[in-house]
Structure formats: structure tokens, C-alpha cells
Amino acid sequence: MIRICWAEKLFVPFVMAVVFWGGCDKKDGQVLDKHVKGEEVAMERKLNGMDTKRVKLETGMGDIVIELNEKAAPVTVGNFIRYVEEGFYDETIFHRVIPNFMVQGGGFTTDMVQKETHEPIVNEAGNGLKNDRGTVAMARTPHPDSATSQFFINHKNNGFLNYAGSSKPGYAVFGKVLKGMEVVDKIATVKTTTKRGHADVPVVPVVIKSAQVVSSN
């Protein structure tokens, strides 16, 4: 029987959740193109007077306001805002919930159907931001540059997810919960099951009714 340590026990189901994605491995050229695209989105927002760094997720259990760190993670923030403004996250769910670890969403409908995404982005995990409680980071496959739309909110300090060099690329933090951490705590307590081959799925869907950019004033 294979035995794993406590940290690995938490890490394995998380990795398995993102490994289930299909078609995430892209050529380096495609990732580079997306890197440039993310910078273009960020610059366009600034030129248009839209340098807002907060997004509100209206969920079935309450609102969560996320403060984005565009300075530390410009490509990741540009990518996230692009999905928000396209309405991509509306009526998606938190499909992976593990208390005392994280809640993950941004990729599946209420019927556990995975949505089609844009090209993956580069991993900005080496930006100095840590996977502490309340921070928001990008989910990905084992390939560092494979994140697309899915994100997770850390329910506790998860230092083992931080960047630690090329051998441990980590998970890119790009924001933090400004308001609504009590909502995240409630989501983390829901009963979960296995659906369509995915573990830790809430029995009653936790729906992101809408995601929208809000004023930072």
C-alpha cells in the first residue's frame, strides 16, 4: 500500500482536480502569444481608464470581493478580467471543495460540463505573492504554463504551493479576498461527493451567479 505524508495527501487531490482538464498542454509559442495578449489587455484597460483591480463574485452563498494585484501578476490579472468581462464565470460553480485547503472554481457548469477556454497563460508564481489564507491563485495541470480559467481561494496558509525555483514552479497568486472570507468559510463546509469522475464536488452546487469588475473607490 502506498503511503503519503500529510502535505502530499492534500497536494495529490488538488493536482488530480486540475489534471482532469482536457487539452491544456500547448506549444511554447502559443503560451508566449497569450503572455503578450495578457499584457495588451492590461495596457488597454489603463489607456481606457479602467485600471480597476477588484472583482465581485456573486455566489449562491453570498458575495466575495477579490482585490487583484496587477503589478505583481499582470498577465494573470489581464487573463482573469478577460474571462470576467466575457461573462465566462457566470453560472459556473465551485467544483472542488476541500476544507482547510482550498475551494476551486471557474471551469464547470452546474451539470459538471467543462467550458471551452482561451489559450493557457504563463505561470507568474515567482512574483513574490504567497498562497496564504484568503489569497486567490490559478489552478493548472502539472505543466507550469497551463492555467486557463480555473482559480482557487486558499482556505488556509498553503506554503507548499508557493514558487520555490524551477523544480517547484508553484501556483500563481494574483489577488486576495477583500470582502466575503466568511462566504469562503461557508463554502468550505458544504457536503461533497463524486460526480462524473471528479471528487470533492459539492452535493448542492455552489453557483457563481455572476462575476463583474467593480470600482476600487
GUTOR-72646 format. One line per 2 residues: number of its first residue (from 0); their letters; for each residue x, y, z of N, C-alpha, C. Coordinates in Angstrom, 2 decimals. Layout:
REM GUTOR-72646
NUM = a = X:Y:Z:X:Y:Z:X:Y:Z ~ ...
END
This chain:
REM GUTOR-72646
0 = mi = 0.85:-1.19:0.00:0.00:0.00:0.00:0.88:1.24:0.00 ~ 0.61:2.19:-0.88:1.39:3.41:-0.96:0.95:4.37:0.13
2 = ri = 1.91:4.97:0.82:1.61:5.90:1.89:2.18:7.26:1.51 ~ 1.43:8.29:1.83:1.90:9.64:1.54:1.81:10.48:2.79
4 = cw = 2.67:11.50:2.87:2.68:12.35:4.06:1.49:13.29:4.03 ~ 1.28:14.02:5.12:0.12:14.91:5.26:0.06:15.93:4.15
6 = ae = 1.18:16.60:3.89:1.19:17.63:2.85:0.89:17.03:1.49 ~ 1.47:15.86:1.21:1.24:15.21:-0.07:-0.21:14.78:-0.20
8 = kl = -0.81:14.39:0.92:-2.20:13.95:0.88:-3.10:15.09:0.44 ~ -2.78:16.32:0.86:-3.55:17.47:0.42:-3.23:17.82:-1.02
10 = fv = -1.95:17.70:-1.38:-1.50:18.13:-2.69:-2.02:17.24:-3.80 ~ -2.06:15.93:-3.57:-2.46:15.00:-4.61:-3.87:15.23:-5.12
12 = pf = -4.90:15.36:-4.23:-6.24:15.59:-4.79:-6.36:16.90:-5.52 ~ -5.58:17.90:-5.09:-5.63:19.18:-5.79:-5.08:19.04:-7.19
14 = vm = -3.95:18.41:-7.30:-3.35:18.20:-8.62:-4.27:17.37:-9.49 ~ -4.87:16.33:-8.92:-5.76:15.48:-9.69:-6.93:16.28:-10.25
16 = av = -7.39:17.28:-9.48:-8.52:18.08:-9.95:-8.17:18.82:-11.22 ~ -6.97:19.38:-11.28:-6.63:20.14:-12.47:-6.13:19.25:-13.59
18 = vf = -5.62:18.05:-13.26:-5.17:17.14:-14.31:-6.33:16.67:-15.16 ~ -7.55:16.70:-14.61:-8.72:16.27:-15.36:-9.03:17.17:-16.54
20 = wg = -8.44:18.37:-16.60:-8.70:19.26:-17.72:-8.26:18.60:-19.01 ~ -8.96:18.92:-20.08:-8.57:18.38:-21.38:-7.93:19.45:-22.24
22 = gc = -6.92:19.05:-23.01:-6.31:19.95:-23.99:-5.61:21.14:-23.41 ~ -4.97:21.00:-22.23:-4.31:22.15:-21.62:-2.86:22.29:-22.03
24 = dk = -2.23:21.24:-22.51:-0.84:21.32:-22.89:-0.72:21.96:-24.26 ~ -0.11:23.15:-24.32:0.03:23.89:-25.57:1.50:24.10:-25.88
26 = kd = 1.77:24.44:-27.13:3.13:24.71:-27.52:3.61:26.02:-26.90 ~ 4.97:26.12:-26.73:5.54:27.30:-26.10:5.15:28.57:-26.84
28 = gq = 5.07:28.50:-28.16:4.70:29.67:-28.95:3.32:30.16:-28.60 ~ 2.40:29.23:-28.37:1.04:29.60:-28.02:1.00:30.28:-26.66
30 = vl = 1.80:29.75:-25.72:1.85:30.35:-24.39:2.44:31.75:-24.47 ~ 3.49:31.92:-25.28:4.10:33.23:-25.45:3.10:34.22:-26.03
32 = dk = 2.33:33.78:-27.02:1.31:34.65:-27.61:0.33:35.11:-26.55 ~ -0.06:34.19:-25.67:-1.02:34.53:-24.63:-0.41:35.50:-23.61
34 = hv = 0.90:35.34:-23.36:1.60:36.25:-22.46:1.50:37.68:-23.01 ~ 1.78:37.81:-24.30:1.69:39.12:-24.95:0.25:39.63:-24.91
36 = kg = -0.70:38.73:-25.15:-2.11:39.11:-25.14:-2.52:39.65:-23.77 ~ -2.04:39.00:-22.71:-2.36:39.45:-21.36:-1.83:40.84:-21.08
38 = ee = -0.61:41.13:-21.54:-0.04:42.45:-21.37:-0.83:43.49:-22.16 ~ -1.29:43.11:-23.35:-2.07:44.02:-24.18:-3.40:44.37:-23.51
40 = va = -4.02:43.36:-22.90:-5.30:43.58:-22.20:-5.10:44.56:-21.06 ~ -4.02:44.35:-20.27:-3.74:45.22:-19.13:-3.50:46.66:-19.59
42 = me = -2.71:46.82:-20.66:-2.40:48.16:-21.17:-3.66:48.85:-21.71 ~ -4.49:48.08:-22.41:-5.72:48.65:-22.97:-6.64:49.15:-21.86
44 = rk = -6.71:48.39:-20.76:-7.54:48.80:-19.64:-7.06:50.12:-19.05 ~ -5.73:50.27:-18.92:-5.18:51.50:-18.36:-5.44:52.69:-19.28
46 = ln = -5.26:52.50:-20.58:-5.48:53.57:-21.54:-6.94:54.01:-21.57 ~ -7.84:53.07:-21.28:-9.27:53.38:-21.30:-9.79:53.80:-19.92
48 = gm = -8.86:54.05:-18.99:-9.28:54.48:-17.66:-9.98:53.39:-16.89 ~ -9.61:52.13:-17.12:-10.29:51.00:-16.48:-9.32:50.20:-15.61
50 = dt = -8.42:50.93:-14.94:-7.41:50.26:-14.13:-8.00:49.82:-12.79 ~ -9.16:49.19:-12.84:-9.83:48.69:-11.66:-9.24:47.35:-11.26
52 = kr = -9.08:47.14:-9.97:-8.43:45.92:-9.52:-9.30:45.10:-8.57 ~ -10.59:45.21:-8.71:-11.49:44.42:-7.87:-12.57:43.74:-8.71
54 = vk = -12.87:42.51:-8.33:-13.93:41.74:-8.99:-14.85:41.17:-7.91 ~ -16.14:41.30:-8.14:-17.12:40.73:-7.20:-17.72:39.47:-7.79
56 = le = -17.63:38.39:-7.00:-18.29:37.14:-7.35:-19.58:37.05:-6.55 ~ -20.70:37.06:-7.24:-21.99:36.87:-6.56:-22.29:35.38:-6.57
58 = tg = -22.26:34.76:-5.41:-22.49:33.32:-5.33:-23.80:33.04:-4.62 ~ -24.23:31.80:-4.68:-25.45:31.40:-4.02:-25.34:31.42:-2.51
60 = mg = -24.13:31.62:-1.99:-23.91:31.65:-0.54:-23.44:33.02:-0.06 ~ -23.44:34.00:-0.96:-23.01:35.35:-0.59:-21.98:35.89:-1.56
62 = di = -21.63:37.15:-1.39:-20.70:37.81:-2.31:-19.26:37.72:-1.82 ~ -18.35:37.61:-2.77:-16.92:37.60:-2.50:-16.29:38.69:-3.36
64 = vi = -15.59:39.62:-2.73:-14.90:40.68:-3.47:-13.41:40.37:-3.46 ~ -12.83:40.30:-4.64:-11.42:39.97:-4.80:-10.65:41.20:-5.23
66 = el = -9.58:41.52:-4.53:-8.69:42.60:-4.92:-7.55:41.99:-5.73 ~ -7.39:42.46:-6.97:-6.40:41.90:-7.88:-5.09:42.67:-7.79
68 = ne = -3.98:41.96:-7.96:-2.66:42.58:-7.90:-2.05:42.60:-9.30 ~ -2.41:43.62:-10.07:-1.98:43.71:-11.46:-0.48:43.98:-11.57
70 = ka = 0.08:44.63:-10.57:1.51:44.93:-10.59:2.34:43.65:-10.47 ~ 1.93:42.75:-9.58:2.68:41.52:-9.36:2.38:40.46:-10.41
72 = ap = 1.14:40.45:-10.92:0.73:39.40:-11.87:-0.05:40.00:-13.03 ~ 0.59:40.80:-13.88:-0.13:41.49:-14.96:-0.80:40.57:-15.97
74 = vt = -0.13:39.50:-16.35:-0.70:38.59:-17.34:-1.89:37.83:-16.73 ~ -1.71:37.34:-15.51:-2.76:36.57:-14.85:-3.99:37.42:-14.60
76 = vg = -3.78:38.64:-14.13:-4.91:39.55:-13.88:-5.61:39.91:-15.19 ~ -4.83:40.20:-16.23:-5.44:40.50:-17.53:-6.26:39.34:-18.04
78 = nf = -5.77:38.13:-17.86:-6.48:36.92:-18.27:-7.78:36.76:-17.48 ~ -7.70:36.93:-16.16:-8.86:36.76:-15.29:-9.95:37.78:-15.63
80 = ir = -9.55:39.04:-15.80:-10.51:40.09:-16.13:-11.15:39.84:-17.50 ~ -10.37:39.30:-18.41:-10.93:38.98:-19.74:-12.08:38.00:-19.60
82 = yv = -11.89:36.95:-18.81:-12.97:35.97:-18.60:-14.16:36.62:-17.89 ~ -13.86:37.47:-16.90:-14.95:38.15:-16.18:-15.78:38.99:-17.13
84 = ee = -15.12:39.81:-17.95:-15.84:40.72:-18.83:-16.57:40.00:-19.95 ~ -16.14:38.79:-20.28:-16.85:38.00:-21.28:-18.05:37.26:-20.69
86 = gf = -18.21:37.33:-19.36:-19.31:36.62:-18.72:-19.05:35.14:-18.57 ~ -17.81:34.73:-18.75:-17.46:33.31:-18.73:-17.80:32.65:-17.40
88 = yd = -17.56:33.35:-16.30:-17.75:32.75:-14.98:-19.21:32.71:-14.52 ~ -20.08:33.44:-15.20:-21.49:33.46:-14.81:-22.10:32.06:-14.93
90 = et = -22.75:31.63:-13.85:-23.41:30.32:-13.79:-22.41:29.15:-13.84 ~ -21.16:29.41:-13.46:-20.23:28.30:-13.23:-20.28:27.98:-11.74
92 = if = -19.52:26.99:-11.32:-19.60:26.54:-9.92:-18.22:26.41:-9.28 ~ -18.23:26.34:-7.95:-17.05:25.89:-7.23:-17.14:24.37:-7.24
94 = hr = -16.34:23.76:-8.11:-16.50:22.32:-8.35:-15.57:21.46:-7.50 ~ -14.66:22.06:-6.79:-13.70:21.31:-5.98:-13.56:22.01:-4.63
96 = vi = -14.04:21.38:-3.57:-14.04:21.99:-2.25:-13.39:21.06:-1.24 ~ -12.29:21.50:-0.66:-11.58:20.72:0.35:-11.33:21.63:1.55
98 = pn = -12.06:21.42:2.66:-11.89:22.29:3.83:-10.46:22.25:4.35 ~ -10.03:23.37:4.90:-8.65:23.52:5.40:-7.63:23.34:4.29
100 = fm = -8.05:23.59:3.06:-7.13:23.57:1.93:-7.53:24.69:0.96 ~ -8.55:24.46:0.13:-8.95:25.48:-0.84:-10.31:25.17:-1.42
102 = vq = -10.90:26.18:-2.09:-12.13:26.00:-2.88:-11.79:26.43:-4.29 ~ -12.12:25.59:-5.27:-11.71:25.82:-6.66:-12.92:25.94:-7.57
104 = gg = -12.85:26.87:-8.50:-13.97:27.06:-9.43:-13.50:27.68:-10.73 ~ -14.50:28.09:-11.53:-14.19:28.83:-12.75:-14.04:28.01:-14.00
106 = gf = -14.56:26.77:-14.01:-14.38:25.98:-15.22:-15.54:25.09:-15.62 ~ -16.48:24.84:-14.69:-17.55:23.89:-14.95:-18.92:24.51:-14.74
108 = tt = -19.89:24.02:-15.51:-21.29:24.42:-15.35:-21.90:23.63:-14.21 ~ -23.14:23.95:-13.87:-23.84:23.24:-12.80:-24.03:21.76:-13.11
110 = dm = -23.96:21.40:-14.38:-24.08:20.00:-14.79:-22.72:19.30:-14.88 ~ -21.68:19.95:-14.37:-20.32:19.42:-14.41:-19.82:19.23:-15.84
112 = vq = -20.21:20.16:-16.70:-19.69:20.19:-18.06:-18.59:21.24:-18.11 ~ -17.43:20.85:-18.60:-16.30:21.76:-18.65:-16.45:22.74:-19.81
114 = ke = -16.22:24.02:-19.54:-16.36:25.05:-20.55:-15.09:25.19:-21.39 ~ -15.26:25.59:-22.63:-14.12:25.82:-23.51:-13.45:27.14:-23.13
116 = th = -12.13:27.14:-23.11:-11.38:28.30:-22.65:-10.48:28.88:-23.75 ~ -9.85:29.99:-23.42:-8.82:30.57:-24.27:-7.51:29.78:-24.06
118 = ep = -6.48:30.18:-24.78:-5.17:29.54:-24.65:-4.63:29.74:-23.23 ~ -3.78:28.82:-22.76:-3.20:28.95:-21.42:-2.22:30.10:-21.33
120 = iv = -1.90:30.49:-20.10:-1.01:31.61:-19.86:0.26:31.15:-19.15 ~ 1.25:32.03:-19.12:2.49:31.72:-18.42:2.25:31.73:-16.91
122 = ne = 3.05:30.97:-16.20:2.94:30.87:-14.76:3.70:32.02:-14.10 ~ 2.98:32.89:-13.38:3.61:34.01:-12.70:3.78:33.75:-11.21
124 = ag = 3.95:32.51:-10.82:4.05:32.15:-9.41:5.28:32.74:-8.73 ~ 6.31:33.08:-9.49:7.51:33.65:-8.91:7.43:35.14:-8.67
126 = ng = 6.23:35.66:-8.44:6.04:37.11:-8.28:6.16:37.59:-6.83 ~ 6.47:36.69:-5.91:6.63:37.07:-4.51:5.37:36.93:-3.68
128 = lk = 4.22:36.72:-4.31:2.97:36.54:-3.57:2.87:35.10:-3.08 ~ 2.35:34.91:-1.87:2.29:33.59:-1.25:0.86:33.04:-1.22
130 = nd = 0.76:31.72:-1.22:-0.54:31.06:-1.12:-0.99:31.01:0.34 ~ -1.29:32.20:0.87:-1.78:32.31:2.24:-3.30:32.29:2.27
132 = rg = -3.86:32.10:3.44:-5.32:32.08:3.59:-5.93:33.34:2.97 ~ -6.95:33.13:2.16:-7.66:34.25:1.55:-7.09:34.74:0.24
134 = tv = -5.94:34.21:-0.17:-5.39:34.62:-1.46:-6.03:33.81:-2.58 ~ -5.98:34.36:-3.78:-6.58:33.73:-4.95:-5.47:33.39:-5.93
136 = am = -5.46:32.15:-6.41:-4.40:31.69:-7.31:-4.99:30.91:-8.47 ~ -4.18:30.72:-9.50:-4.62:29.98:-10.68:-4.40:28.48:-10.51
138 = ar = -5.41:27.70:-10.86:-5.27:26.25:-10.92:-4.65:25.89:-12.26 ~ -3.98:24.77:-12.31:-3.31:24.34:-13.54:-3.06:22.85:-13.50
140 = tp = -2.57:22.30:-14.62:-2.13:20.92:-14.68:-0.69:20.87:-14.16 ~ -0.04:19.69:-14.16:1.37:19.65:-13.74:2.29:20.50:-14.60
142 = hp = 1.88:20.86:-15.82:2.68:21.75:-16.66:2.54:23.17:-16.12 ~ 3.64:23.84:-15.77:3.55:25.17:-15.15:2.74:26.19:-15.95
144 = ds = 2.92:26.21:-17.27:2.25:27.22:-18.11:0.97:26.67:-18.72 ~ 0.05:26.20:-17.89:-1.16:25.57:-18.40:-2.45:26.17:-17.84
146 = at = -2.35:27.19:-17.00:-3.56:27.78:-16.41:-4.40:28.46:-17.48 ~ -5.70:28.30:-17.36:-6.62:28.97:-18.29:-7.64:29.80:-17.50
148 = sq = -8.76:29.21:-17.12:-9.81:29.98:-16.43:-9.97:29.62:-14.97 ~ -9.58:28.41:-14.57:-9.86:27.95:-13.22:-8.95:28.61:-12.19
150 = ff = -9.54:28.92:-11.05:-8.82:29.57:-9.96:-9.23:28.92:-8.64 ~ -8.47:29.20:-7.59:-8.85:28.69:-6.28:-8.57:29.74:-5.22
152 = in = -9.33:29.66:-4.14:-9.14:30.53:-2.99:-8.57:29.68:-1.87 ~ -7.42:30.06:-1.36:-6.79:29.31:-0.28:-7.59:29.44:1.00
154 = hk = -7.97:28.30:1.59:-8.74:28.32:2.83:-7.83:28.38:4.04 ~ -6.56:28.09:3.85:-5.56:28.20:4.90:-4.23:28.55:4.25
156 = nn = -3.21:28.78:5.05:-1.88:29.02:4.50:-1.36:27.72:3.87 ~ -1.10:27.76:2.58:-0.64:26.57:1.85:0.75:26.83:1.27
158 = gf = 1.73:26.90:2.15:3.08:27.23:1.73:3.67:26.28:0.71 ~ 3.23:25.02:0.72:3.79:24.05:-0.22:3.35:24.29:-1.66
160 = ln = 2.42:25.24:-1.86:2.01:25.60:-3.21:2.80:26.80:-3.76 ~ 3.68:27.36:-2.95:4.43:28.54:-3.37:5.57:28.20:-4.33
162 = ya = 5.96:29.19:-5.10:7.10:29.07:-6.01:8.38:28.86:-5.21 ~ 9.19:27.89:-5.65:10.47:27.63:-4.98:11.52:27.23:-6.01
164 = gs = 11.56:27.93:-7.11:12.52:27.64:-8.16:11.94:26.80:-9.28 ~ 12.76:26.56:-10.30:12.29:25.84:-11.49:11.84:24.42:-11.19
166 = sk = 12.39:23.81:-10.16:12.00:22.45:-9.81:10.68:22.40:-9.06 ~ 10.23:23.54:-8.55:8.95:23.64:-7.84:8.28:24.95:-8.26
168 = pg = 7.67:24.95:-9.45:7.14:26.20:-10.04:5.99:26.85:-9.30 ~ 5.30:26.11:-8.45:4.24:26.70:-7.64:3.00:27.11:-8.41
170 = ya = 2.07:27.73:-7.68:0.79:28.18:-8.23:0.69:29.69:-8.08 ~ 0.37:30.37:-9.17:0.44:31.83:-9.23:-0.69:32.52:-8.48
172 = vf = -0.34:33.24:-7.43:-1.28:34.07:-6.70:-1.41:35.40:-7.44 ~ -2.65:35.87:-7.60:-2.86:37.13:-8.33:-3.82:38.07:-7.62
174 = gk = -4.26:37.70:-6.44:-5.18:38.55:-5.70:-5.50:37.99:-4.34 ~ -6.41:38.68:-3.65:-6.82:38.23:-2.32:-8.27:38.60:-2.08
176 = vl = -8.90:37.88:-1.18:-10.28:38.18:-0.82:-10.28:39.43:0.05 ~ -10.96:40.47:-0.43:-11.06:41.73:0.31:-12.27:41.71:1.22
178 = kg = -13.37:41.16:0.70:-14.60:41.03:1.47:-15.22:39.67:1.16 ~ -15.80:39.05:2.16:-16.51:37.80:1.93:-15.74:36.55:2.29
180 = me = -14.71:36.66:3.12:-14.00:35.44:3.51:-14.90:34.53:4.32 ~ -15.89:35.11:4.99:-16.85:34.28:5.72:-17.67:33.43:4.75
182 = vv = -17.85:33.93:3.52:-18.55:33.16:2.49:-17.69:31.98:2.06 ~ -16.39:32.24:1.89:-15.46:31.15:1.55:-15.48:30.09:2.65
184 = dk = -15.52:30.53:3.89:-15.57:29.59:5.02:-16.84:28.73:4.95 ~ -17.96:29.34:4.58:-19.21:28.58:4.45:-19.13:27.58:3.31
186 = ia = -18.57:28.02:2.19:-18.43:27.11:1.05:-17.59:25.90:1.42 ~ -16.55:26.14:2.22:-15.63:25.06:2.60:-16.30:24.00:3.48
188 = tv = -17.46:24.32:4.05:-18.12:23.36:4.95:-19.18:22.51:4.25 ~ -19.46:22.76:2.97:-20.54:22.05:2.31:-20.20:20.57:2.14
190 = kt = -21.24:19.77:2.08:-21.05:18.34:1.87:-20.66:18.08:0.41 ~ -19.71:17.19:0.22:-19.21:16.92:-1.14:-19.38:15.45:-1.51
192 = tt = -19.24:15.19:-2.80:-19.39:13.83:-3.31:-18.53:13.70:-4.58 ~ -18.70:12.61:-5.29:-18.02:12.41:-6.57:-19.04:12.50:-7.69
194 = kr = -18.75:13.33:-8.70:-19.64:13.48:-9.84:-18.83:13.41:-11.13 ~ -19.26:12.58:-12.03:-18.62:12.44:-13.34:-17.10:12.28:-13.24
196 = gh = -16.69:11.50:-12.27:-15.28:11.21:-12.12:-14.48:12.23:-11.34 ~ -15.14:13.30:-10.87:-14.46:14.34:-10.11:-14.81:14.22:-8.63
198 = ad = -13.81:14.22:-7.80:-14.02:14.11:-6.36:-14.19:15.49:-5.74 ~ -14.72:15.52:-4.51:-14.85:16.75:-3.71:-15.77:17.78:-4.36
200 = vp = -16.77:17.31:-5.07:-17.75:18.20:-5.72:-18.92:18.42:-4.76 ~ -19.31:19.67:-4.49:-20.46:19.92:-3.61:-21.71:19.17:-4.07
202 = vv = -22.38:18.56:-3.12:-23.63:17.84:-3.42:-24.65:18.82:-4.00 ~ -24.81:19.94:-3.33:-25.65:21.03:-3.84:-24.72:22.04:-4.48
204 = pv = -24.87:22.30:-5.78:-23.93:23.19:-6.47:-23.80:24.56:-5.82 ~ -22.56:25.00:-5.65:-22.27:26.35:-5.17:-22.02:27.19:-6.42
206 = vi = -23.02:27.95:-6.82:-23.01:28.64:-8.10:-22.44:30.04:-8.01 ~ -21.58:30.38:-8.96:-21.15:31.76:-9.16:-22.20:32.37:-10.10
208 = ks = -23.16:33.09:-9.53:-24.24:33.65:-10.33:-23.72:34.67:-11.33 ~ -22.77:35.47:-10.90:-22.18:36.46:-11.79:-20.81:36.87:-11.26
210 = aq = -19.97:37.35:-12.17:-18.67:37.90:-11.82:-18.56:39.22:-12.56 ~ -18.22:40.28:-11.86:-18.14:41.58:-12.51:-17.05:42.45:-11.89
212 = vv = -16.43:43.26:-12.75:-15.45:44.23:-12.28:-16.18:45.34:-11.55 ~ -15.69:45.69:-10.37:-16.34:46.75:-9.57:-15.33:47.85:-9.29
214 = ss = -15.84:49.01:-8.93:-14.99:50.15:-8.65:-14.12:49.91:-7.43 ~ -12.90:50.42:-7.47:-11.99:50.28:-6.32:-12.15:51.44:-5.36
216 = n = -13.08:52.35:-5.66:-13.29:53.51:-4.78:-14.20:53.16:-3.63
END
